[in-house]
Amino acid sequence: MQILNVKNTLAFMALKKPAAILSAVLILGSIISLATKQLNWGLDFTGGTQIEVGYQQAADLEQIRKQLANSDFNDAVVQNFGSSQDVLIRLASREGVKPSELGDAALKVLKEADSTAEMRGSSYVSSSVGEELTEQGGLAMLVALLCILIYVAMRFEWRFALGSVAALAHDVILTLGLFSVLELEFDLTVLAAVLAVIGYSLNDTIVVCDRIRENFRKIRKGSPEEVINISLTQTLNRTIVTSVTTILVLLALFFLGGATIHGFATALLFGVVIGTYSSVYVSSLVALSLGISKEDLMPTEIEKEGADQDAIM
């Protein structure tokens, strides 16, 4: 058995009240924004036409937007795709207009301004498919959280399970809130990023929970808060290294990956930062608030067969 070693231990739980207040304020703000402004759903969810247009020289996106707006395409989303000469244009569906006709009409407008404009590709998503994707995407996140709750409850302890799910819900709500507040487009790539954030945050949380469980069994003296502080300090180096290396890759995607995966990189960048925070404070704080103790994590002693007879002898 080990006695408590508080040397070089960071007092993470000393900031539990400010952390709880900060998380509560951010979650409340995110929920209010989602309820009032909602999400800026992308073409994958709303349905519409998407065309890829190529130019011989660098395309002026602002000028293209003005050209489309002057021709009754005010809702067109224009962004670079792959290179400065390639442009991705998204158009919302219109009643009585076929998707192919909508794309051809937009291309005609662009050709009138620049004869070098040419269609490189087109696609269409119906509104019914978009609604189905919205429903299935939300269901995927709920199923993921439920499976995580069951796994952590079986693997560790129900208090850790609730803490883990609270941390994951915290990360998802704040990430969605960021896209709602900034009115960033939410498409399938962003949904994939949100699910990736759940996996990343869970990995961090499982590491922390495992170390807390080990220290509760090893450390003889010390309050649950002190044991949690020691556990978080011991996993801090691993957390920092993992987060920093992940962020470096995501920064490259954010600045150099192009507009197509900009939302994906944004969601993951924010998710990694907030996921690291929640694995340190939210999951541990919830478990601590629910009264986690050494007795809850000690392995169950199994009485050996024949022990009673040996005791009588």
C-alpha positions, 0 to 999 in steps of 0.5 A: 500500500502507498501513503498519500504523496501530495508533493508536486500535485496540482490542485485541480479540484480547487477550481471545481466551483469556477469550472462548474459555473463556467460549464453551466454558463456555456451550456446554457448559452449554447442551448439558448442559441440552438433554441433561437438561432438553431443550426445553419444546416448544410445542403446535406440536410436541407436538400438542394443542388451542388455544382462544381465550376472551374475557371482558368484563373483564380476565381473572385468569390465575392464577384461570383456571389454578386453575379448570382445574387443579381440573377435571383440566386440570393441563397447561393453558398460560394466557396473555393473547392480544392484550388483557387480556380475551382468553385463549389456552389450550393443552391437550395431547392426550389418548387417546380424547378428540376435540380439539373435545370437549377444548376444549368441556370446558375452556370449560365449566369456565370458563363455570361460574366466569364466564358471560361467558366465550365461545369466540373461536376454536380450533385443533388440531395432531396429534402426527404433524404436531408430530413432522414440524415438529420434524424439518423445523425441525431440517433447516432449520437444518442446511441453512442452516448447510451453505449458509452454509459453502459460500457463505463458502468460495467467497466468501472462504476456507475458514478464514473459512467454518469460523469463520462456521459455528462462530459460527452454531452457537455462537449457535444452541446458546446460544439453545436452551440459554437456552430449555432452562435457563429452561424457556421454551416453544419453538414455531414462532415461536421456531424462526423467531426462531432462523433469523432469528438465523442470518441476523442473525449471518451478516450481521455475520460477512460484514461483518467477514470482508470487512473483514479480507480487504481489510486483509490485502491493503492493510496491508503490515506487521503480524501477522494478529492486529493486522490483525484488531484493526484490521478489528474496530475499523473495523467497530465503529461499524457493528456497534454502530449496527445492534445497538442499533437492532435491540434497541430494536425488539425491546424494544418487541416484548418489553414491548408485543407480548403473550404470543403473540410473547414467545418470539419477541422473547426469542429474537431479543433474546438472539440479537442480543446473542450474535450480535454477540459471536460475529461479533467473537470466535468467527468471527475467533478460529477463522480466526486459530487456523486460521492465516489469513494475508495469502498466503491472501487475496491475489488469484491473479495471472493471467498475460496471454496473450503475456507469454512472447513479450514477455519474449523480445523 
